[in-house]
Amino acid sequence: MHIHLSPIIYRYAPLIKTMSIIVFTFLLSFIAQLSPANVAAQGGTIRNPIDADTFLELVEAIARAITAIGIPLVAIFLVWSGFLFVTAQGNEEQLKRAKTTFFWALVGGAVVIGAWALAVAIVNFARGLG
């Protein structure tokens, strides 16, 4: 199966732009929490938001966060592809779009679950070493 990425990228450009703005906003709000005024209000120390004391705990926390964000996004895209299937009404181009959306939602789900499984496997392996 040969997929041309340029039509997909152009089709989802507004979504990518919106998601980039959202991620950038969250990043700025995180950085704002580290501002000198905010740190001084907490007694001069920066609180660890992840509460990870070791690298293994950090990897687990990141894997949990990615899974907690990724699984709902996969569910949203699966519902969206179902909506596209229902509204296609036999239109071949819309059916193709729905199938492509469904395929990439499944790929995204596999990547999220695979990343979580890999992180858990690495942490368990590292714990077994020492």
WOPELIN-V870150 format. One record per backbone hydrogen bond with DSSP energy under -0.5 kcal/mol. CO is the residue of the C=O (numbers start at 1). NH is the residue of the N-H. E is the energy in kcal/mol with one decimal. If there is no record, write none. Layout:
CO_NH_E / CO_NH_E
//
This chain:
1_3_-0.6 / 3_5_-0.6 / 4_8_-0.7 / 5_9_-3.0 / 6_10_-2.5 / 7_11_-2.1 / 8_12_-2.2 / 10_13_-0.6 / 12_16_-2.8 / 13_17_-2.6 / 14_18_-2.4 / 15_19_-2.8 / 16_20_-2.3 / 17_21_-2.1 / 18_22_-2.2 / 19_23_-2.7 / 20_24_-2.6 / 21_25_-2.3 / 22_26_-2.4 / 23_27_-2.4 / 24_28_-2.5 / 25_29_-2.4 / 26_30_-2.1 / 27_31_-2.4 / 28_32_-2.4 / 29_33_-1.2 / 30_34_-0.5 / 31_34_-1.3 / 32_35_-1.5 / 35_39_-2.4 / 36_40_-2.6 / 37_41_-1.6 / 38_42_-0.8 / 39_42_-0.7 / 39_44_-2.0 / 39_45_-0.5 / 40_43_-1.4 / 45_47_-0.6 / 47_49_-0.7 / 51_53_-0.5 / 54_58_-1.8 / 55_59_-2.5 / 56_60_-2.3 / 57_61_-2.4 / 58_62_-2.5 / 59_63_-2.4 / 60_64_-2.4 / 61_65_-2.2 / 62_66_-2.7 / 63_67_-2.3 / 64_68_-2.7 / 65_69_-1.7 / 66_70_-3.2 / 67_71_-2.3 / 69_73_-1.3 / 70_74_-2.5 / 71_75_-2.4 / 72_76_-2.5 / 73_77_-2.4 / 74_78_-2.3 / 75_79_-2.4 / 76_80_-2.5 / 77_81_-2.5 / 78_82_-2.1 / 79_83_-2.4 / 80_84_-2.4 / 81_85_-2.3 / 82_86_-2.3 / 83_87_-2.5 / 84_88_-1.0 / 85_89_-0.6 / 86_89_-0.5 / 88_91_-2.1 / 91_95_-2.5 / 92_96_-2.3 / 93_97_-2.1 / 94_98_-2.4 / 95_99_-2.6 / 96_100_-2.4 / 97_101_-2.5 / 98_102_-2.5 / 99_103_-2.7 / 100_104_-2.5 / 101_105_-2.0 / 102_106_-2.2 / 103_107_-2.3 / 104_108_-2.5 / 105_109_-2.3 / 106_110_-2.5 / 107_111_-2.4 / 108_112_-2.5 / 109_113_-2.6 / 110_114_-2.6 / 111_115_-2.6 / 112_116_-2.1 / 113_117_-2.6 / 114_118_-2.6 / 115_119_-2.4 / 116_120_-2.5 / 117_121_-2.4 / 118_122_-2.5 / 119_123_-2.4 / 120_124_-2.7 / 121_125_-2.4 / 122_126_-2.8 / 123_127_-2.4 / 124_128_-1.8 / 125_129_-1.1 / 126_130_-1.1
//
